[in-house]
Amino acid sequence: MNRLTLTIEGMTCHHCEMTVEKAVKQLKNVLSAKADHQNKTLEIVYTGELKIEDVKQKVEEAGYKVLG
């Protein structure tokens, strides 16, 4: 298993967290996604390969932005 932590801009509440988590969980190889609007983070646990570009696309489609 691998872990990836990203900074997410635009999350302001629990609903935002759920929206980001749901979007990222659609990606292949993602086992779990946990967003935290207070810390502006998204922690992803995955197996195999995960492309950061795919994560960014899903987050942006959900209405948020990956920083860095």
N, C-alpha and C positions, 0 to 999 in steps of 0.2 A: 504494500500500500504506500501511496505517496500523499503528501500534503502540500497544499498551495494556499497561501494567504495573500489576499489582495485588498487594496483600499478602494472603497466604493463611494462615489460622490452622489448625493441626492436622497439618501435614505433618511427619513425623519420619524418613522414609527414602526410598530410591529408589523403592520400590513406591508410596508415597504420591504421589510426583511423577508416575509413570506413570498412576496412577488419575485424577488431576486433568487431566493432558494429554489423556487419552483422552476424558474427559467433555466438555471444552471443544471438542475437535476435531469433535464431532458437530454443532456449530452451523454454520449457513449462513454463508458468507463467511470462515470461519476458515481461513487457510492453514497456520498452525503455532501450536503452543503449547508453551512450555518452562517447566517448573516447577523451582524450586530450593528444596529443603526447608531448607537451611542459611540462606539469605537470606530465606526465607519469601515468595518472589516467584513470580509467574506472568506471563510475557511472552507476549502474543498478537499475532500478525501477521495482519491481515485486510484484505479489500477491501470496498468498499461500506459498508454500514451494519452496525453491531453494537450491540445493546442491552445495556447493563451489567446490566439486570435478568435477561436471558437467561443471561448468564455466571454471575451469582450463583446462579441457580437450578440450573444444571448442577453447579457446584462444591458446593453444599449437598446435592444429590442424591447426590453422590459421598462425602459425609460430612465435608466441610471447610467453612470459613467465609471469606468475603471480608471483610476489614477495611476500614473507611473508606468 
